[in-house]
Amino acid sequence: MTTWHVILIATAATLALKLGGYVVPAGFLERERPARIADLLTVALLAALIVVQTLGAGQAIVLDARVPAVIVAAALYALRVPFVVVVVVAAAVAAGIRAFT
């Protein structure tokens, strides 16, 4: 199986999933349990993406300047600081750590 085969299979699977969304009745998605699962799944996927992007480097786990920056960003977000300030401060923390290491 070549790379193009994998790309074509992934494309077909993505298209099937998208079309499957149109087949699901709207009444099913408005019930409490599917709506709750969709809400929680979104949060879980976003959290997993953040962890992978923060700690991952290829096949290894790396603890570098990104980890304290994310911790600072989470703390500032919990304090309800404006998002732009959170991003700037987290970037400054990462840059400061990288400058001194």
N, C-alpha and C positions, 0 to 999 in steps of 0.2 A: 504494500500500500504506500503510495507516494504522498507527498505533502498536499498535492492537489486533491487527492481523494479525501484526505482528512478535512480540507477546507470545504469541499463540496458536501460532505456528510454533515459538518457543523452548520453549514448554510441551510441545508434541508431541515435539520433539527430545529434551528432557530425559526425558520418560516412556519414549521408545523406548530411550534409553541405559540407563536403570535396568532396564527389562524385559530388555534384551539381556544384562545381567549375570547374570540367572537362567538364561539359555539356555546360557551357557558351562559346560562340564563342570568339575567340581571337580578332576578329575585333570589337566586342562590347566593350571590355575592353580597346582598343586602342583609342577610341573616347575621346574627351576632357572632357565631363561632367562626365562619370563614372570614369575616371582617377583622376579627381579633387576631386570627392567625396571620392574615396579610399584614396587619400593622406590626406584629411582633417579628415576622420574618424580615420585613424591611429593616428594622433596627438591628437584628442579628447579622444580616448580611453587611450592613454598613460597619458594624463593630468588627466583624471579621476582616473586612477590607482594610480598616485602619490598623489592626494588629499586624496583618501581613505586610503592609507597606511600611510600618514602623520598625518591625523586628526582623523582617526578611531581607536576605541578600542572596539570591539564588536558592540554593538548597540548605543554607545555614541560617542560624539565628544570630543576629548581630546586635549587641547593645552599644550604641554610640550616642551621638548628640541628639538624635531624634527622640529618644526615650524621655529625657528630662523635658524637652520642648513640648511633647505631647502631655506630659504630666502637668506642666505649667499651664498649658492651654486648657486642660480639663478643669483645673482649679479656678482659673479666671472665668471660664464658662459657667461653672457652678456659682460663682459670685455675680453672675449676670452682667459681666463687663461687655461692652459693645464688641461685636464680632471683629471689626477692623483692628481694634486694640488687641484682641486676643491673638490674631494672626501676627501682628507686628511684634508683640512681646515674645511669642513663641519663636519667631524667626530670629529675634535678637538673642534669645537664650541659646538656640542651636548655634548661631554664628559665634557667640562668645565662647562656648565650650570648644568649638572647632578651632578657634583662634589660639586657645591656650593648650591644646593637646596636639 
